[in-house]
């Protein structure tokens, strides 16, 4: 056996174990891949998770699932379709080259959302969750808005009930094993020992590279020094393994950003606030942006250019009532991240700005309602939540080489695959992260089950 830190990448050494499908990462993509592959009782599936203690990006997300054409939308009178969903995403990203992948993910989104609901998870379409660039309400959330942690616990519990699936925690994959370019397994570290696990298919379903300072400096230097709001395990390890075998990277300069990070707290205010009248003001109390025109990712770039890289969001009781039940706002309230001001003079005093300047800043844009006292406020800055660049994959999740050919035995999804934001962080649409993760897990898992891998 190889010694720790020196993985044997060849296919010539002995194996310490064998499965049909090895899934690298136990987040949204990995769990969904395993759940769908497990429909075939003849497949043995192992999910190798770096650390559930550190968590995954899906678990700390809002848990909002974007899908067009669901029964939940139909019941709410929302006319939508997978094609309309895909067109909205591509209008934001401008990434027509990625249309086949976007359309494949949007095509399966309604089915996977309804399947999750049918497993007993309480889902509803978020009519109170408007987002920039979304032509109709299509974010689906759990009833009660308890967030991604609730969703991942539900799906992991379903996975634990599968008799031929092993979810192995504290077992980081450290490399791939290949035989002349054909992926034949993975190298897993457990308790300081490396084990070579043979697999007929390997699915790279790890988070991205947002917590690798060197990779962020290389690919996302234009973001400056944003607050990091993702998990510590997002170190992009799998990218180098796949590139070594011919895999290609694209859109590495794109990230999932947020311009709604509360300064000195790290919580985030709700993206629905601007659609309920909230106003962004600079440090002198002047309005500098049409808040509804920007998604929360593209808003980060706007805040980065502001003096001291910050702004104050101001809203009133009407906006608070419309958003306070979201997980983000509950977290902000619990952290003491939201302040109050009873009157306009109180607000001006709190902000340290001239009252007449503030009054002009709060004037509603055409067609918007005016805020009324008492006010709520939070100072916000820009943050990086996850990366969007990654491996080039086919609409079936196969990792592709420079000639567009699949790397044999290798699939990718989630943060390891190229996301849907296009070449810029400004192209990110709300819900893209979980759409990419769950959608590709659904596609790859279904294909592996249908193919009866290894027979």
N, C-alpha and C positions, 0 to 999 in steps of 0.2 A: 504494500500500500504506500502511496505517496505520503511524504511527511507534511504536516500542516504548513501552509504557505507556499507549497510547491505542487499544485495540482497536476495530475497526469492527464493531459488532454487527448492522448491518443486512444484509439480503440483497442489497443493490444493488451492492456493490463487486465487483471481479473476484476470482476464486478462484486460489489458488496450487497447489491440488491437489484431487483428488476421490477418495473411497472410498465403498463402500456402507455400512460400519459403522465409526464412530469410537468407540473405547473409551478413556475417560479413566481411566488408572490401570492399572498392570501387576501388581497384587497378585493375591490369590486370585480375587476376582470377575472382574477384567478378563481374566486368563489363561483362566479357565474359559469365560467368554463367548466369547472368540475361538476357543478350541478347538472348542466346539460349533457356533458359526456357520461355522467353516471346513469343516464337513462338506459344505456346499454349495459346489462348486467355482466357481460363478458369482459368489460374493460376494468382494469385495475388502475386507479388514479391516485396520485400522490400530489398534495399541495405543500410546497416547502415555503414556509413563512419566516422572514428574517426575525421578526419580533412583534407579537401582538401587544406587548407592553408599550411599545413605541407607537403602535397604531398605523393606520393607513389614511390616505387623504380622503377616501370616501367616508370614513367614519367621522371625520371632523368637518365634513361638508354639510350643507343644508339638507342633503338627501333629496334634492329636487330632480325629478326625472322628466326630461323633455321628450315629448312624443306627439306626433300629429296624426289625428284620425282615430282616437281611442273612443271607447264606449262612454267614458267619463265626460269627454268633451261633447259627444252627441247628446248626452242627457242634460248637459248644461246649455245646449243650444249653440255650441261653438262649431263652426264649419271649418274643418282643417283636414289635412292629408299629409302623408309622408313626403310627397313631392313639394308641397308648399313649405313644409319644414326644411327640406333640403335647400330649396331656393332661398329661404331667409338666411340660412347659415352661409351660403355661398355669396350672397349679396354683401354680407358683413365681412367675410374673409377675402373675397376676390380671388380665391384659390381654385379656379376652374379645373386645374390639373387634378385636383383631389376629388372632383365630383363623383367618380365611381364609388369611392370609399364612403363619401358623405351620403350618397343615395342608398348604399347598402345598409348603412347604420340606421338611417331614418326609416327604411322599409321595415326593419325588424322592431323598431322602438315601440309601436303600439302593442305588438304581440307580447313583448317581454314585460311591459308595464302591466298589461292585463293578467299575464301569468303570475307576476309577483302578487297582485291583488288576490288572485284565485288561490294562492297558497295561504291566505289568511292575514295578509298585511293590509291595514286599512288605508286605502289610497283615495284621493279625490283630486280633481283638477283645481289648481290654485287660481280661482277667479280674482283673488286679492293679490296676485303676484305678477303684476305687469313688469315687462322688461324692455329696454331699448332694443330695437331691431326685431322684435317678436311681433308679427302682424296680428296674431290672435293669442289668447291665453293657452299655453300648452305645457307649462310646468305642472307636473303632478307631484303631490307631496302627501306625506302621511297625515291623517286626521290628527290634529293636535300640534302639528309642526314641531316634532321632537328631534328631527334632524337625522343625519346620516348614520350616527351611532346606532340608533334604533333599527334602521334598515339593515345594517351589516350584521347586527346580532341576530336578527330574524333569519337572514340567509345562511349565516354560519350554523345556526341551529338546524336548519333543513339539511345542510351538508353533513352534519354529524350523524344524522339518521341513515346515511347511505352506507351499507355494509361493506362496499368494495372501494371506499374512498378513505384515504388517510390524510388528515390535516396535521402536518408536523410543524410545531412551533419551535422557535429558537433554533432554526435550521437554515441559515442563510446559504443559498447557492453561491459558490465562488467562481464557477467556470462551467463552460460547456465541454462535453467530450464529443469528438468527431472522428470519423474514419474517412479520410480523403474528401473532406468537405461535406460529408453526410453526418448530420447531428445524430448521435447515438445515445446520448445520456447527459447527465449533469454531475458535477462534483459538489457535494453538500458537506458543510462543516457542522458537526454536532459534538458538543462537549470537548472542543479542541482537537477533534479527530476528523480527518477528511474521509468521506465515503463516496465511492463511484457508483451511481445508480443508473442502470441501463434503462432506456426508455425508447419506445418506438416513435413517440412524438414529444417534443418539448415546446411548451408555451411560455413565452416571456411575458409575464403579467405584473411586473414590478412597477413602482412609482417612478417618476421622472428623476431629474438631476438637480432640482432646485436647492438641495442642501449640500451640494458639492461646490465649495467656493471656487475651485480652479475652473470647473466647467462653466459656472455662472460668469466668471470673469472673462472666459474665452468667448462665450456665445451671447451673453446678455449684459455686456459692460455698459450699454446705454441706459440701463435701468438705475445706475448709480448705486446707492446703498439703501435699498428698500427694507422695510420691516419684513421679516420672513414669517409667514403664517402657515407653513406646511409642516409635515412630520419629519423627524430626524432621519428616517430611513430612506429618504429620497436622494440617493447618491448616484444614480445612473449607472450602476455597475454593469448591467446587461448590455448597454450600448456597445461597449468595447468588445465584448465577446462576439456579438453578432457582426460587427464591422470586420473583425479578424477573419470571419468566414465569408466575407463578401457583401454583407449587408450594407445598405446605404442610409445616410441620415439626411433629413430635410427639415426646413423651417426651424432650425435650432435657435434662431433669434427671437422666437415667440414664447411668451409665457402667459399664464393665467395671473393677471394682476388684480389688485383691488384699490380703488380710490376711496374706500369707505372704512379704512382701518382707524380705529379711535386711538389717538395719540396717547402714549403712556399707559395704555391698557391692553392693546392687542386684540380687543374684540372688534366686531364690525357692525355698523348700523345697517338696517335693511335696505336693499336695493330698491324696494318699493316706495321708500320715503319721497324721492323726487316726484313720483307720479301722484303723490298725495299732497303736493304743495311745498315740500321742503326746498330751501334755498341754500346755495353755497356762497359764502362771502370770503373775501380775502382778509388779510390781517388788519386792513384799514376799514373793513365793513362794506366793501364794494362787491357787487355781484360781477362775476367774471365769466360765466358759462351758462348756457341753457342746459339745465340739469337733466332734462328728459332726452336730450340729444345724444347722450353718451351712456354706453354700458359701463358697469363698474370696473371692467378691465381697462377700457380706453380712458376712463376718468383718471386712472392712476397717472398716466402721462401728463394730463392737464395739471394735476396737483404737484407733480414733480417740478413743474416750471414756475410754481408760485413761490413768492418770498417765504423762506424758511420751510419750503416744501410742505405746506399745510394750508388748511382752510377750515372755516367753521360752518357746520351744517346747522341750520335753524329750522324748526318746525313747530307746529302747534298741537292742540289737543285732538283736532280732527285727524291729523296725520298719525299721531300717536295711537289713537284708537284703531286705526286701520292696519297698523303694523306691529303692535306690541306683543301679539301672540306668536310671532315668529321666534325661532330659536335664537337668532342673532340679537334681536331686541331684548329678549329675556336675559341673555348673557350680559348685554350691556347694562341693563338695569341692576342685575345682581352684582356686577363689578363696580358700580358707582360711576360708570363712564358717561352718564347723561346728566347734565346740569339743567336747572330751571331758572327762569327769569319771569317775574310776575307782570312786568310792564315793559314798554319800549325803553323808557329811561333806565330801568334796571338792566335790561339787556345791553344797552350801550355802555353802562358802567362796567358790567361783567366783562365785556369784550375790550374795554378801553378804547372805544372809538367815538367819534362825534355822532350825536343823536341824529342830526339832519342827514349825514352821510349814510347812516344805518337805515333810516327811513326810506331813502332812495334805493338802497340795495334790496330792501324787502318788497319793493313795489312789484306786483305780479306781472309776468309777461303776458302778452295778449292771449286771451282764452283761458288763463289760469286764475285760480281763486286767490284772494288775499289772505295772508296769515293773520290770525287774531290772537291777542294775548289771552292767557299766559303762554310763554314760549318754552321750548326745550332746545337744547343745543349740545353739540359734541364737536371737539376739534378732531379733524380727520387728516390722515396722511396717506401715502401710497405704500403698498406692500406687494410682495411676490408670494403667491400661494402654491403654484406648481408650474412646471414647464410644459410647453406644447410641442416642442420639437422632438423628433425621435426617428425610429426606423421606418423606412418605406415598406409598406405592406400592400398586398392585394386586397380586393374587396372580400376575400375569404380569410384574411388574416395571415397569409403566408408572408414570411420575410423575403423580400426580393433583392437580388443582386444588381450590379450595374447594368446588366443586359435585360433586366426585367424578369429574370427567371427565379423561381422559388429556390431558396436554400433548403435542400431536402431535410425534412424532419423538423423544421423550425417555424413557429408561429409567434406572433407578438400582438399585444393589445395594451389597453390602459396607458399608463405613463411611459411605457417603453416604446410604443408606436407613435408615429407622427399624429398630432392631434388635428383639430378642425378649425383652428384660429387663422390659418394661413401664415404668411411670412412675418406678420406683425402681431404684437399683443393686442393691438386695437381691434383685431378681427375676431376676438373671442366673443361668442354668444352664450348667454346664460344657459346652463344645462349641458354644454358641450362635453365637459369632463366625464360625467357619469354616462352620457350617451356613448362616448367612445369606449369607456371601460365595460359597461354592461353589454353594450351592443356587440362589441367584438368578442367578448366572452360567450355571448349567445351564439354568434355565428360559428366560431371555432369549435365550441363544445358540441353543437348540433352536428357539425360536419364530422367530428371525430367519432361520435356515436353512430352516425349513419354509415360511416365507412368501416366500422368494426376494425379498428386499427390493428394491423398485424395479422389479419386473416386473409 
